[in-house]
Amino acid sequence: MLTIYDTTGHSLLRHNETAPLTADTVWFDLVNPTKEEDNHVEGLLGISVPTRAEMREIEASSRFYQENGASYMTGFLVHNIDQQTLGSSTLTFILTGNALVTVRYADHKAFPDFLSRIERGDATCKTGAAIMIGIIETLVERQADLIVEIQDRVDKLAQGIFELKKRRTRDTKLETLLKGTGTQGDIVARVTESATSLERVLHFLKNTAQERNCEGKIFQRIDTVDRDLWSLSEHRRFLSDRISFLLNATLGLISNEQNQIIKLFSVMAVMLMPPTLVASIYGMNFKHMPELAWVEGYPMALGLMFLSALIPFIYFRSKGWL
């Protein structure tokens, strides 16, 4: 889908498809574009729109470059932050003249959020560079929201792991908590990758803005976003360290519970050895066994078996092994 926007200086209006482009046409937004839509934008602007496969290239020269007077910047982003399953995709920014082209193959909620900011007057949209930095600001804000959400999830996991006063239910067993902690660790890693990618986009944008002699406010906003990303990196580092600690703690508790089970079986085996010995002795089929003729032989054997099990039990309890 292709959406073209014109600027009025303070707001964005959808461009009439039948009208020719003007100097106020500042944004071409391609979402899951077809080949025809790519060709249409290429014909209007005289640029080459990268394909989905080209956007997935990881080398820096394929993500940040200039071609035919246009500057290309591709970043890795996470999306669907409001859901348990985090999505990821690439987003390409193309600055050509006074216009911005965005190419994406996922429905990032940052884009409608950015349009809402423009409607409220919280973001400028006079140039393609201003729109680009506004989108990046919104992406960083949503990453901050995701980090706060992860912190809340990790707090709940920590409570479940270290809750010793209450018996763990079936839904909060350590294996489930281990999987949940690992999931949050994977999300933090992907958010870190996305933030690193955004930092690279910012640095290339700053160089591009210098070459294009953009207004000073653009550089101020770039520096502000760069500082925000740096501050978020401290939170991500703390979360990563805490999740690693919780993973190690959970594994330790699982190992401890397994050792307790083995310990219980070992103690029970030792307790049952004396009764088994008594039963084995009186279970032998020798003809001359004096106790076989005793009237009290059977209750005596049962009592001896009970005492031989009770004495080790009392001893183990006194040692704190049970």
Contacts in CASP RR format, 6 or more apart in sequence:
PFRMAT RR
TARGET T0000
AUTHOR 0000-0000-0000
METHOD contacts of the structure
MODEL  1
MLTIYDTTGHSLLRHNETAPLTADTVWFDLVNPTKEEDNHVEGLLGISVP
TRAEMREIEASSRFYQENGASYMTGFLVHNIDQQTLGSSTLTFILTGNAL
VTVRYADHKAFPDFLSRIERGDATCKTGAAIMIGIIETLVERQADLIVEI
QDRVDKLAQGIFELKKRRTRDTKLETLLKGTGTQGDIVARVTESATSLER
VLHFLKNTAQERNCEGKIFQRIDTVDRDLWSLSEHRRFLSDRISFLLNAT
LGLISNEQNQIIKLFSVMAVMLMPPTLVASIYGMNFKHMPELAWVEGYPM
ALGLMFLSALIPFIYFRSKGWL
1 30 0 8 1.000
1 31 0 8 1.000
1 32 0 8 1.000
1 33 0 8 1.000
1 37 0 8 1.000
2 28 0 8 1.000
2 29 0 8 1.000
2 30 0 8 1.000
2 31 0 8 1.000
2 33 0 8 1.000
2 37 0 8 1.000
2 40 0 8 1.000
2 41 0 8 1.000
3 14 0 8 1.000
3 28 0 8 1.000
3 29 0 8 1.000
3 31 0 8 1.000
4 14 0 8 1.000
4 15 0 8 1.000
4 17 0 8 1.000
4 25 0 8 1.000
4 27 0 8 1.000
4 28 0 8 1.000
4 29 0 8 1.000
5 12 0 8 1.000
5 13 0 8 1.000
5 14 0 8 1.000
5 15 0 8 1.000
5 25 0 8 1.000
5 26 0 8 1.000
5 27 0 8 1.000
5 28 0 8 1.000
5 29 0 8 1.000
5 125 0 8 1.000
6 12 0 8 1.000
6 13 0 8 1.000
6 14 0 8 1.000
6 15 0 8 1.000
6 22 0 8 1.000
6 24 0 8 1.000
6 25 0 8 1.000
6 26 0 8 1.000
7 13 0 8 1.000
7 24 0 8 1.000
7 26 0 8 1.000
7 27 0 8 1.000
7 125 0 8 1.000
7 126 0 8 1.000
7 127 0 8 1.000
8 24 0 8 1.000
9 124 0 8 1.000
9 125 0 8 1.000
9 126 0 8 1.000
10 121 0 8 1.000
10 124 0 8 1.000
10 125 0 8 1.000
11 118 0 8 1.000
11 119 0 8 1.000
11 121 0 8 1.000
11 125 0 8 1.000
12 26 0 8 1.000
12 27 0 8 1.000
12 115 0 8 1.000
12 118 0 8 1.000
12 125 0 8 1.000
15 21 0 8 1.000
15 25 0 8 1.000
21 44 0 8 1.000
23 98 0 8 1.000
25 99 0 8 1.000
26 98 0 8 1.000
26 99 0 8 1.000
26 100 0 8 1.000
26 125 0 8 1.000
26 126 0 8 1.000
26 127 0 8 1.000
26 128 0 8 1.000
26 131 0 8 1.000
27 99 0 8 1.000
27 100 0 8 1.000
27 101 0 8 1.000
27 102 0 8 1.000
27 125 0 8 1.000
27 128 0 8 1.000
27 131 0 8 1.000
28 41 0 8 1.000
28 44 0 8 1.000
28 45 0 8 1.000
28 99 0 8 1.000
28 100 0 8 1.000
28 101 0 8 1.000
28 102 0 8 1.000
29 101 0 8 1.000
29 102 0 8 1.000
29 111 0 8 1.000
30 37 0 8 1.000
30 38 0 8 1.000
30 41 0 8 1.000
30 49 0 8 1.000
30 101 0 8 1.000
30 102 0 8 1.000
30 103 0 8 1.000
30 104 0 8 1.000
31 104 0 8 1.000
31 105 0 8 1.000
31 107 0 8 1.000
32 104 0 8 1.000
32 105 0 8 1.000
33 41 0 8 1.000
33 49 0 8 1.000
33 103 0 8 1.000
38 49 0 8 1.000
38 51 0 8 1.000
41 47 0 8 1.000
41 49 0 8 1.000
41 101 0 8 1.000
42 48 0 8 1.000
42 49 0 8 1.000
45 70 0 8 1.000
45 96 0 8 1.000
45 99 0 8 1.000
45 101 0 8 1.000
46 68 0 8 1.000
46 96 0 8 1.000
47 67 0 8 1.000
47 68 0 8 1.000
47 70 0 8 1.000
47 94 0 8 1.000
47 96 0 8 1.000
47 101 0 8 1.000
48 67 0 8 1.000
48 68 0 8 1.000
49 94 0 8 1.000
49 101 0 8 1.000
49 103 0 8 1.000
50 72 0 8 1.000
50 74 0 8 1.000
50 92 0 8 1.000
50 103 0 8 1.000
52 105 0 8 1.000
54 62 0 8 1.000
55 74 0 8 1.000
55 90 0 8 1.000
55 92 0 8 1.000
55 103 0 8 1.000
55 105 0 8 1.000
56 90 0 8 1.000
57 63 0 8 1.000
60 200 0 8 1.000
62 74 0 8 1.000
63 72 0 8 1.000
63 73 0 8 1.000
63 74 0 8 1.000
63 75 0 8 1.000
63 200 0 8 1.000
64 72 0 8 1.000
64 73 0 8 1.000
64 74 0 8 1.000
64 200 0 8 1.000
64 201 0 8 1.000
64 204 0 8 1.000
65 71 0 8 1.000
65 72 0 8 1.000
66 72 0 8 1.000
69 96 0 8 1.000
69 97 0 8 1.000
70 94 0 8 1.000
70 95 0 8 1.000
70 96 0 8 1.000
70 97 0 8 1.000
71 94 0 8 1.000
71 95 0 8 1.000
71 96 0 8 1.000
71 204 0 8 1.000
71 208 0 8 1.000
72 92 0 8 1.000
72 93 0 8 1.000
72 94 0 8 1.000
73 92 0 8 1.000
73 93 0 8 1.000
73 94 0 8 1.000
73 95 0 8 1.000
73 201 0 8 1.000
73 204 0 8 1.000
73 205 0 8 1.000
73 208 0 8 1.000
74 90 0 8 1.000
74 91 0 8 1.000
74 92 0 8 1.000
74 93 0 8 1.000
74 201 0 8 1.000
75 90 0 8 1.000
75 91 0 8 1.000
75 92 0 8 1.000
75 194 0 8 1.000
75 197 0 8 1.000
75 198 0 8 1.000
75 200 0 8 1.000
75 201 0 8 1.000
76 88 0 8 1.000
76 89 0 8 1.000
76 90 0 8 1.000
76 193 0 8 1.000
76 194 0 8 1.000
76 197 0 8 1.000
77 88 0 8 1.000
77 89 0 8 1.000
77 90 0 8 1.000
77 91 0 8 1.000
77 106 0 8 1.000
77 108 0 8 1.000
77 139 0 8 1.000
77 194 0 8 1.000
77 197 0 8 1.000
77 198 0 8 1.000
78 86 0 8 1.000
78 87 0 8 1.000
78 88 0 8 1.000
78 143 0 8 1.000
78 146 0 8 1.000
78 190 0 8 1.000
78 191 0 8 1.000
78 194 0 8 1.000
79 86 0 8 1.000
79 87 0 8 1.000
79 88 0 8 1.000
79 89 0 8 1.000
79 106 0 8 1.000
79 107 0 8 1.000
79 108 0 8 1.000
79 109 0 8 1.000
79 110 0 8 1.000
80 86 0 8 1.000
80 87 0 8 1.000
81 109 0 8 1.000
81 142 0 8 1.000
81 143 0 8 1.000
81 145 0 8 1.000
81 146 0 8 1.000
81 149 0 8 1.000
82 109 0 8 1.000
86 187 0 8 1.000
86 190 0 8 1.000
87 106 0 8 1.000
88 190 0 8 1.000
88 194 0 8 1.000
89 104 0 8 1.000
89 105 0 8 1.000
89 106 0 8 1.000
89 108 0 8 1.000
90 104 0 8 1.000
90 105 0 8 1.000
91 102 0 8 1.000
91 103 0 8 1.000
91 104 0 8 1.000
91 108 0 8 1.000
92 101 0 8 1.000
92 102 0 8 1.000
92 103 0 8 1.000
92 104 0 8 1.000
93 100 0 8 1.000
93 101 0 8 1.000
93 102 0 8 1.000
93 132 0 8 1.000
93 135 0 8 1.000
93 201 0 8 1.000
93 205 0 8 1.000
94 100 0 8 1.000
94 101 0 8 1.000
94 102 0 8 1.000
94 103 0 8 1.000
95 128 0 8 1.000
95 129 0 8 1.000
95 132 0 8 1.000
95 208 0 8 1.000
95 212 0 8 1.000
97 212 0 8 1.000
98 127 0 8 1.000
98 128 0 8 1.000
99 128 0 8 1.000
100 128 0 8 1.000
100 129 0 8 1.000
100 131 0 8 1.000
100 132 0 8 1.000
102 111 0 8 1.000
102 135 0 8 1.000
108 139 0 8 1.000
109 142 0 8 1.000
110 135 0 8 1.000
110 138 0 8 1.000
110 139 0 8 1.000
110 142 0 8 1.000
111 135 0 8 1.000
111 138 0 8 1.000
113 138 0 8 1.000
113 141 0 8 1.000
113 142 0 8 1.000
114 123 0 8 1.000
114 134 0 8 1.000
114 135 0 8 1.000
114 138 0 8 1.000
117 123 0 8 1.000
117 134 0 8 1.000
117 138 0 8 1.000
118 125 0 8 1.000
123 130 0 8 1.000
123 134 0 8 1.000
123 137 0 8 1.000
123 138 0 8 1.000
124 130 0 8 1.000
124 134 0 8 1.000
124 217 0 8 1.000
125 131 0 8 1.000
127 214 0 8 1.000
129 205 0 8 1.000
129 208 0 8 1.000
129 209 0 8 1.000
129 212 0 8 1.000
129 214 0 8 1.000
129 218 0 8 1.000
130 217 0 8 1.000
130 218 0 8 1.000
132 205 0 8 1.000
133 205 0 8 1.000
133 218 0 8 1.000
133 221 0 8 1.000
133 222 0 8 1.000
133 225 0 8 1.000
134 221 0 8 1.000
136 198 0 8 1.000
136 201 0 8 1.000
136 202 0 8 1.000
136 205 0 8 1.000
136 225 0 8 1.000
137 221 0 8 1.000
137 225 0 8 1.000
139 198 0 8 1.000
140 198 0 8 1.000
140 225 0 8 1.000
140 228 0 8 1.000
140 229 0 8 1.000
140 232 0 8 1.000
143 191 0 8 1.000
143 194 0 8 1.000
143 195 0 8 1.000
143 232 0 8 1.000
144 228 0 8 1.000
144 232 0 8 1.000
146 187 0 8 1.000
146 191 0 8 1.000
147 191 0 8 1.000
147 232 0 8 1.000
147 235 0 8 1.000
147 236 0 8 1.000
147 239 0 8 1.000
150 184 0 8 1.000
150 187 0 8 1.000
150 188 0 8 1.000
150 191 0 8 1.000
150 239 0 8 1.000
151 235 0 8 1.000
151 239 0 8 1.000
153 184 0 8 1.000
154 181 0 8 1.000
154 184 0 8 1.000
154 239 0 8 1.000
154 242 0 8 1.000
154 243 0 8 1.000
154 246 0 8 1.000
157 177 0 8 1.000
157 180 0 8 1.000
157 181 0 8 1.000
157 184 0 8 1.000
157 246 0 8 1.000
158 242 0 8 1.000
158 246 0 8 1.000
160 168 0 8 1.000
160 172 0 8 1.000
160 177 0 8 1.000
161 174 0 8 1.000
161 177 0 8 1.000
161 181 0 8 1.000
161 246 0 8 1.000
161 249 0 8 1.000
161 250 0 8 1.000
161 253 0 8 1.000
162 249 0 8 1.000
163 172 0 8 1.000
168 174 0 8 1.000
174 250 0 8 1.000
174 253 0 8 1.000
174 254 0 8 1.000
174 257 0 8 1.000
175 254 0 8 1.000
177 250 0 8 1.000
178 247 0 8 1.000
178 250 0 8 1.000
178 251 0 8 1.000
178 254 0 8 1.000
181 243 0 8 1.000
181 246 0 8 1.000
181 247 0 8 1.000
181 250 0 8 1.000
182 243 0 8 1.000
182 247 0 8 1.000
184 239 0 8 1.000
184 243 0 8 1.000
185 239 0 8 1.000
185 240 0 8 1.000
185 243 0 8 1.000
188 236 0 8 1.000
188 239 0 8 1.000
188 240 0 8 1.000
188 243 0 8 1.000
189 240 0 8 1.000
191 236 0 8 1.000
192 233 0 8 1.000
192 236 0 8 1.000
192 240 0 8 1.000
195 229 0 8 1.000
195 232 0 8 1.000
195 233 0 8 1.000
195 236 0 8 1.000
198 229 0 8 1.000
199 226 0 8 1.000
199 229 0 8 1.000
202 222 0 8 1.000
202 225 0 8 1.000
202 226 0 8 1.000
202 229 0 8 1.000
205 222 0 8 1.000
206 219 0 8 1.000
206 222 0 8 1.000
209 218 0 8 1.000
209 219 0 8 1.000
209 222 0 8 1.000
263 321 0 8 1.000
264 322 0 8 1.000
267 316 0 8 1.000
267 321 0 8 1.000
267 322 0 8 1.000
270 312 0 8 1.000
270 316 0 8 1.000
271 309 0 8 1.000
271 312 0 8 1.000
271 313 0 8 1.000
271 316 0 8 1.000
272 309 0 8 1.000
274 305 0 8 1.000
274 308 0 8 1.000
274 309 0 8 1.000
274 311 0 8 1.000
274 312 0 8 1.000
275 305 0 8 1.000
275 306 0 8 1.000
275 308 0 8 1.000
275 309 0 8 1.000
277 308 0 8 1.000
278 301 0 8 1.000
278 304 0 8 1.000
278 305 0 8 1.000
278 308 0 8 1.000
279 301 0 8 1.000
279 305 0 8 1.000
282 289 0 8 1.000
282 291 0 8 1.000
282 301 0 8 1.000
291 297 0 8 1.000
291 300 0 8 1.000
291 301 0 8 1.000
294 300 0 8 1.000
313 322 0 8 1.000
316 322 0 8 1.000
END
